[in-house]
Amino acid sequence: MSKKKVEEYTGPSGVLLVDKAPDMTSHDVVAIARRALDTKKIGHCGTLDPMATGLLMLVVGRATKIQDLLMSEDKVYVGTLTLGERTSTQDKQGEVLETREVGNYSEEDIKKVFSEFTGDFEQLPPMVSAIKMDGVPLYKLARKGQEVERKLRPVRVSSYEVRRVELPEVDFRVHCSKGFYVRTYANDIGEKLGCGAHLSALRRTNSGKFTLERSVTIAQLKEADPEMLLNALISLSEISLMRGA
Protein backbone atom coordinates (compact mmCIF):
# COMPACT_ATOMS: atom_id res chain seq x y z
CA MET A 1 0.00 0.00 0.00
CA SER A 2 1.60 3.23 -1.14
CA LYS A 3 1.88 6.17 1.20
CA LYS A 4 -0.06 9.25 0.25
CA LYS A 5 2.33 11.95 -0.89
CA VAL A 6 2.15 15.09 1.29
CA GLU A 7 2.00 18.18 -0.90
CA GLU A 8 4.74 20.67 -0.12
CA TYR A 9 3.51 24.11 0.94
CA THR A 10 4.28 26.68 -1.76
CA GLY A 11 2.41 29.73 -0.48
CA PRO A 12 3.79 32.81 1.33
CA SER A 13 5.78 32.38 4.56
CA GLY A 14 6.93 34.79 7.23
CA VAL A 15 5.63 37.00 10.02
CA LEU A 16 3.18 39.80 9.32
CA LEU A 17 2.91 42.49 11.98
CA VAL A 18 -0.57 44.01 12.26
CA ASP A 19 -1.71 47.04 14.26
CA LYS A 20 -5.02 45.66 15.53
CA ALA A 21 -7.94 48.04 15.69
CA PRO A 22 -10.35 48.11 18.66
CA ASP A 23 -13.62 46.14 18.78
CA MET A 24 -12.36 43.15 16.85
CA THR A 25 -10.99 39.79 17.93
CA SER A 26 -7.58 38.36 17.07
CA HIS A 27 -9.44 35.67 15.11
CA ASP A 28 -11.12 38.41 13.03
CA VAL A 29 -7.66 39.69 12.03
CA VAL A 30 -6.52 36.18 11.03
CA ALA A 31 -9.65 35.77 8.87
CA ILE A 32 -8.97 39.06 7.06
CA ALA A 33 -5.31 38.09 6.50
CA ARG A 34 -6.29 34.68 5.10
CA ARG A 35 -8.42 36.39 2.47
CA ALA A 36 -5.81 39.05 1.73
CA LEU A 37 -2.94 36.58 1.28
CA ASP A 38 -5.12 33.81 -0.15
CA THR A 39 -3.82 31.17 2.25
CA LYS A 40 -5.39 29.28 5.15
CA LYS A 41 -2.06 28.62 6.83
CA ILE A 42 -2.06 31.61 9.21
CA GLY A 43 -2.08 31.82 13.01
CA HIS A 44 -1.47 34.54 15.59
CA CYS A 45 1.00 34.89 18.44
CA GLY A 46 -0.73 36.03 21.62
CA THR A 47 -4.42 36.96 21.76
CA LEU A 48 -5.40 40.61 22.12
CA ASP A 49 -8.77 41.29 23.74
CA PRO A 50 -11.33 43.06 21.50
CA MET A 51 -10.91 46.37 23.39
CA ALA A 52 -7.11 46.27 22.98
CA THR A 53 -5.16 47.68 20.05
CA GLY A 54 -1.63 47.32 18.79
CA LEU A 55 0.84 44.66 17.82
CA LEU A 56 -0.60 41.34 16.70
CA MET A 57 1.93 38.99 15.14
CA LEU A 58 0.61 36.72 12.40
CA VAL A 59 2.62 33.63 11.44
CA VAL A 60 2.13 32.71 7.80
CA GLY A 61 2.98 29.45 6.04
CA ARG A 62 6.17 27.80 7.29
CA ALA A 63 6.41 30.43 10.07
CA THR A 64 3.56 28.61 11.86
CA LYS A 65 6.23 26.11 12.97
CA ILE A 66 7.85 28.77 15.18
CA GLN A 67 4.56 30.11 16.59
CA ASP A 68 5.20 28.76 20.12
CA LEU A 69 8.74 30.14 20.08
CA LEU A 70 7.53 33.63 19.16
CA MET A 71 4.68 33.50 21.69
CA SER A 72 7.16 32.87 24.50
CA GLU A 73 8.73 36.34 24.12
CA ASP A 74 8.20 39.18 26.61
CA LYS A 75 5.59 41.83 25.74
CA VAL A 76 5.34 45.59 26.31
CA TYR A 77 2.00 47.34 26.80
CA VAL A 78 0.82 50.87 27.43
CA GLY A 79 -2.52 51.26 29.11
CA THR A 80 -4.88 53.15 31.37
CA LEU A 81 -6.51 51.91 34.55
CA THR A 82 -9.51 53.62 36.09
CA LEU A 83 -9.70 53.60 39.87
CA GLY A 84 -12.90 53.24 41.89
CA GLU A 85 -14.72 50.58 39.85
CA ARG A 86 -14.31 46.79 39.77
CA THR A 87 -15.83 44.99 36.78
CA SER A 88 -16.76 41.39 35.96
CA THR A 89 -14.07 41.17 33.26
CA GLN A 90 -11.50 43.40 35.00
CA ASP A 91 -11.75 45.79 32.03
CA LYS A 92 -14.19 48.43 30.75
CA GLN A 93 -16.20 45.89 28.76
CA GLY A 94 -17.48 44.14 31.86
CA GLU A 95 -20.36 44.80 34.21
CA VAL A 96 -19.55 47.10 37.14
CA LEU A 97 -19.54 44.91 40.25
CA GLU A 98 -18.57 47.49 42.83
CA THR A 99 -17.98 51.22 43.09
CA ARG A 100 -15.71 52.62 45.79
CA GLU A 101 -14.51 56.07 46.72
CA VAL A 102 -11.13 57.00 45.24
CA GLY A 103 -8.82 58.44 47.86
CA ASN A 104 -6.71 61.52 47.32
CA TYR A 105 -3.73 59.42 46.22
CA SER A 106 -0.51 61.17 45.28
CA GLU A 107 1.63 60.08 42.36
CA GLU A 108 4.06 58.61 44.91
CA ASP A 109 1.25 56.55 46.46
CA ILE A 110 0.42 55.13 43.03
CA LYS A 111 4.05 54.42 42.14
CA LYS A 112 4.63 52.66 45.46
CA VAL A 113 1.84 50.17 44.70
CA PHE A 114 3.09 49.63 41.13
CA SER A 115 6.54 48.90 42.57
CA GLU A 116 5.06 46.03 44.59
CA PHE A 117 4.12 44.29 41.34
CA THR A 118 7.62 43.97 39.89
CA GLY A 119 9.97 41.04 39.45
CA ASP A 120 8.53 37.53 39.81
CA PHE A 121 5.11 37.02 41.39
CA GLU A 122 1.87 35.10 40.79
CA GLN A 123 -1.40 36.08 39.14
CA LEU A 124 -4.82 34.47 39.37
CA PRO A 125 -6.08 34.27 35.76
CA PRO A 126 -9.44 35.97 35.21
CA MET A 127 -12.52 33.89 34.42
CA VAL A 128 -12.83 35.73 31.13
CA SER A 129 -9.73 34.15 29.57
CA ALA A 130 -8.82 31.53 26.98
CA ILE A 131 -7.31 29.16 29.56
CA LYS A 132 -9.05 25.80 29.32
CA MET A 133 -10.62 23.79 32.13
CA ASP A 134 -11.34 20.20 31.07
CA GLY A 135 -11.03 21.32 27.46
CA VAL A 136 -13.47 24.24 27.81
CA PRO A 137 -12.18 27.86 27.66
CA LEU A 138 -12.90 29.72 30.89
CA TYR A 139 -14.63 32.56 29.06
CA LYS A 140 -17.32 30.13 27.86
CA LEU A 141 -17.98 29.08 31.46
CA ALA A 142 -18.03 32.74 32.51
CA ARG A 143 -20.72 33.48 29.90
CA LYS A 144 -22.90 30.86 31.62
CA GLY A 145 -22.35 32.60 34.95
CA GLN A 146 -20.03 29.86 36.21
CA GLU A 147 -16.89 30.51 38.22
CA VAL A 148 -14.34 27.75 38.77
CA GLU A 149 -11.20 27.48 40.85
CA ARG A 150 -8.10 28.60 38.98
CA LYS A 151 -4.46 28.03 39.76
CA LEU A 152 -2.06 30.89 40.38
CA ARG A 153 0.37 31.34 37.50
CA PRO A 154 3.96 32.63 37.75
CA VAL A 155 4.53 35.89 35.86
CA ARG A 156 7.22 38.55 35.73
CA VAL A 157 7.29 42.32 35.34
CA SER A 158 10.73 43.43 34.16
CA SER A 159 9.96 47.15 34.31
CA TYR A 160 7.09 49.61 34.57
CA GLU A 161 6.48 53.33 34.24
CA VAL A 162 3.64 55.43 35.65
CA ARG A 163 3.12 58.02 32.91
CA ARG A 164 0.14 60.08 34.05
CA VAL A 165 -1.94 60.36 37.20
CA GLU A 166 -5.20 62.27 36.81
CA LEU A 167 -7.53 60.56 39.25
CA PRO A 168 -9.39 58.36 38.71
CA GLU A 169 -7.18 57.53 35.69
CA VAL A 170 -3.59 56.27 35.69
CA ASP A 171 -1.57 55.79 32.49
CA PHE A 172 1.23 53.23 32.61
CA ARG A 173 3.70 51.18 30.60
CA VAL A 174 4.62 47.61 31.56
CA HIS A 175 7.23 45.16 30.25
CA CYS A 176 6.04 41.68 31.19
CA SER A 177 6.41 37.96 30.57
CA LYS A 178 4.18 35.83 28.37
CA GLY A 179 0.90 34.77 29.96
CA PHE A 180 0.62 38.08 31.83
CA TYR A 181 -2.88 39.52 32.22
CA VAL A 182 -2.78 43.31 32.16
CA ARG A 183 -6.47 43.33 33.19
CA THR A 184 -5.58 41.41 36.33
CA TYR A 185 -2.60 43.73 36.91
CA ALA A 186 -4.97 46.73 36.89
CA ASN A 187 -7.47 44.93 39.13
CA ASP A 188 -4.81 43.89 41.65
CA ILE A 189 -3.27 47.37 41.79
CA GLY A 190 -6.75 48.76 42.54
CA GLU A 191 -7.24 46.19 45.30
CA LYS A 192 -3.86 47.05 46.82
CA LEU A 193 -4.79 50.73 46.85
CA GLY A 194 -8.11 49.82 48.46
CA CYS A 195 -10.44 51.45 45.96
CA GLY A 196 -10.60 48.84 43.19
CA ALA A 197 -9.80 49.43 39.51
CA HIS A 198 -10.34 48.14 36.00
CA LEU A 199 -8.40 48.38 32.75
CA SER A 200 -9.90 51.08 30.54
CA ALA A 201 -7.40 51.17 27.64
CA LEU A 202 -4.65 48.85 26.37
CA ARG A 203 -2.20 48.88 23.49
CA ARG A 204 0.56 46.33 22.82
CA THR A 205 3.69 48.02 21.45
CA ASN A 206 6.32 45.26 21.51
CA SER A 207 6.59 41.48 21.38
CA GLY A 208 10.17 40.32 21.76
CA LYS A 209 12.17 42.38 19.24
CA PHE A 210 9.13 43.09 17.09
CA THR A 211 7.56 46.57 17.23
CA LEU A 212 4.75 48.50 15.57
CA GLU A 213 7.19 50.27 13.23
CA ARG A 214 6.82 47.61 10.53
CA SER A 215 3.15 46.88 11.11
CA VAL A 216 0.29 47.22 8.65
CA THR A 217 -3.10 48.64 9.65
CA ILE A 218 -6.38 46.75 9.39
CA ALA A 219 -7.39 49.10 6.53
CA GLN A 220 -4.20 48.20 4.65
CA LEU A 221 -4.81 44.52 5.32
CA LYS A 222 -8.32 44.79 3.86
CA GLU A 223 -7.46 46.96 0.88
CA ALA A 224 -3.79 46.38 0.08
CA ASP A 225 -2.37 44.87 -3.06
CA PRO A 226 -1.27 41.31 -2.12
CA GLU A 227 2.20 42.20 -3.41
CA MET A 228 2.50 44.95 -0.78
CA LEU A 229 1.54 42.50 1.96
CA LEU A 230 4.04 39.93 0.69
CA ASN A 231 6.75 42.62 0.85
CA ALA A 232 5.67 43.43 4.42
CA LEU A 233 6.29 39.83 5.55
CA ILE A 234 9.36 39.37 7.73
CA SER A 235 11.20 36.32 6.39
CA LEU A 236 12.22 33.33 8.46
CA SER A 237 15.90 34.09 7.82
CA GLU A 238 15.49 37.68 9.10
CA ILE A 239 13.60 36.41 12.15
CA SER A 240 16.48 34.03 12.86
CA LEU A 241 18.97 36.93 12.70
CA MET A 242 16.73 39.16 14.89
CA ARG A 243 16.53 36.50 17.56
CA GLY A 244 20.26 35.83 17.40
CA ALA A 245 19.73 32.22 16.31
Helices and strands as residue ranges (DSSP letters): E 14-20, H 26-37, E 42-45, E 53-60, G 61-66, H 67-71, E 75-83, E 85-87, E 96-99, H 107-115, E 119-123, E 132-133, E 136-137, H 138-143, E 153-166, E 169-176, H 182-193, E 197-207, E 210-211, G 212-214, E 216-217, H 218-223, H 226-232, H 236-242
